[in-house]
Amino acid sequence: MKNYELVLHGVEAELAAGRLRIGERLPGERVLAEQLGISRPSVREAVRVLEAMGVVRTATGSGPDAGAVIIAEPVSPLTAVLRLHLATNHLPMNDVVQTRILLESWAAREAAAREAAGRQVETGELKLAEDLLDQMDAPGLSPEEFHLLDAEFHVALSGLAGNVLVAAVMASLRSAIHGYVLAAVPNLPDWEATTVGLRSEHRAILDAIRAGAPDDAADLVTAHIRGFYQAARLNTAP
């Protein structure tokens, strides 16, 4: 068993026993190393994988918010396997962008088609997407904060189609999306203007889904994803 699997199974066991809860910190590196019989560097690497999987969030320093905080339970075996694979393999940026366009344009089209056919998207799912957009409107967000919310919005967007596998793949890609998008920020000519445009595009996509306009929703998602990478002058396939 790999070291990150040891730590993951340990977290699952502690959550199941009620000894750990969402929002609480993992024990420190030294304690985990002693409990699991692995080295502290191995613990450190395992925690990095868990962060990429979306199970924990880490913060450096020595204050009350430092360390690895549990932000989600390890979920279905399918999502866990996908996250483990994607978290431990290098993903070419072109592949990420093309996969996003494929999955997100389909999901937007399908969600809008459901609305048009009277098979409304779940109210709670739409509310989650809207809440994330509202959070992105907050003044003074750093690029990292903005793009964490942005990645969450796109994951929520993919869930509107009601396809469990598509939603799981997008959730697994969250870390890769956030990493590439954040790396693109220094290439943008005007960060503030970019955020204004991105927020407007996000709302237009959601409006098209609500209006039951499948082609518009799919086209808007495709233009949104491609437009960002082109604005950031990143080397992506057309």
N, C-alpha and C positions, 0 to 999 in steps of 0.2 A: 504494500500500500504506500502511495506517495505521501510526502509530508503534508501537502495541503489537504489531502483526503483525511489524514489523521486529525488535523485541526477542524475540518468541516464536520466530521463525525462527532468530535468532542463538543462542538457548538450545538449540534443537533441534540445530543444527549442531554446537555445542560438545559436547553430550552424545553425539551420534553419533560424533564424533571422539575421544572419551575425554578431552577437555581439561577437561570439567566432569563432576562426579558428584553424585548425590543426597547432600545434606547439606553441600555446599560453597556458598560465597557467590558471588553474581554479582559481577562487577567493579563498581567504584563508578560513580556517575553520570557523572563527568567522563570516565572511560575508555570507558564505553558510548556516551556522546554522540560522542566522537571516532571510535570504531570504526564507528558506524552513520550518522554524518553528520547527527544530529538534535540539538536543543537539550537542555540538562539538564532543564528543566521537562517536556519531552516524554518524556524517559526516566523521570522521576519518575511521570508519569501512566501510562506503560506498565507500570511495576512494580506500580502499584496495581491495574491490570487483571489482571496475572498473579497477584497475590495473591488477587483475587476468584475467579480460575479455579482456585485451589488448586495452582498450579505452584510458587509461592514463599511463604515466610513472612518478614515484615519485622519488625525490631526497631530502635528508635531508640537513639541513644547512640554511644559511641566504643569500647566494649569488644569482646572477641572474638566476642560473639554479635550484634553490631550488623550492620545491612545486610540485604540480601535473600538468604535461604538457600533453595536449591532443595529442595523437599520431595516433589516428584512429577514424573515425566516427563510431558510433554504426551502424552495417550493417544490413543484412537481419534479419527478425524476427526469422528464423530458427537458424541462427548462434547466435543471441542474446540469445535465449532461452537456447541453448546448453551451451553457455559460462556461463550464470547465474547459471545453474544447476551444472556445473562442478566446478565453482569457489567457490561454497558454500557447497560442499560436500567433505568429505575425500575420496580419491581414493587410494585403496591398490596398492602398487607398482607393484605387480605381474599382477594385472589387467591392469595397464597402459602398461606394457611391452608386454603382450599378445595381447592387442588391437593394439598396434603399429605394431607388427609383422603381424597381420592379415590384417590391413588396408594398411600398407606401402608396404608389399610384393605384395599384389594384385594390388596396384596402379602402382608399378614399372613394374610388369608383363604386365598390361594393356597398359601402356604408350609405352613399348617396342613393344608390339604386334601391336599397332597402327602404329608405325614407320615401322615395317616389312611389314605391309599391304599397305603401301603408304599413310596412313592417318596421316600425320605428326603432331606431337605435336606442339602447337603454339610456334612460334619463341620467342615471348615475354616471355612466361612462362619458356622456357629453358634458356633464357638470365638472368632471375631473379635468377634461381638456380645457374648458373655459376657465376654471380656477387657475390652472397653470399659466394661461395667457394673462390673467389678471396679475399674477405674481410677477410676470415678466414686465409689466408696466410700472413696477415700483422704481422710483428714481434712485440713482446711485448704485445700481447693481454692478458688480465687477464683471468682466468678461467671463470668468469662470462660473460665477453664480448664474449669470444669464444663460450660459450654454448648458449648465446642468439642468435648468428648467426647460430649455429648448429640447434637450435629448429626451426628457421625461414626456414632454408634449408629443413628440413624434412616436414614442412608444404607445402613449394613450391613443393617439390617432390610429395607429395600426390595429388597436383592439376594437375599434368601432365596427369593424366588418364582421365580428363574431367568429373568426377563424382562430381556433386555439393555437394551431401550429404557427401561423403567421405572427401572432402576438408573441409566442415564445421565442421565435427567431429574432424579432425586433428587440425584445427585452434582452436577449443575449448579446445583441450588437450595441447596446447602450454605451458601454465603456469605450468601444472603438470609435463610435460616432463622436462622443464627447472629446476624446483625445485628438482626433483629426480636426474637428471644428475649432477647438481651442488653439491648436497649433497654427491655424490659419489667421488668427486675429492680427498678428503683427503685419500681415500682408495687406490688410484692409486700409484703404486710403482715409476713411473717416468712420471710426467705430460708432459714434453716436448716430450718424446718418444711417449706418448699416442696421442698427437695432430698430430704428423707426421703420425701415423697410421690411425687416423680418417680422416685426409685430403685425404690420399691416397684411403681409402675405399670409401669416398664420390665421388671422381672423377671416380673410377671404376664403381660405380653404374650408374652415369650419362653416362659414355661411353657405358655401356651395353644397356641403353635405346636408345641412339643415334644409336647404331649398330643394333637395332631391335632384341635383344636377350632376349626374355621374361623370360626363365628359369634362365639364368645367372643373370638378373637384380633382380628377386625375391630372388634367393639364396643369392646374395651379400647383399641385404637389411637385410634379416633374420640373416645372420652371423654377420653383422655389429652391429645390435641392441643387439643380445645375447652376442656377444663378449665383448662389453663395460661393460655390467653388470657383466659378469663373471670376467673380469679383475679387476673390482672394488670390487669384493668379496661381492656382494650384494645378499641377499636371494631372488632369483627369480626362478620361475618355469622353467624347462628345455624346 
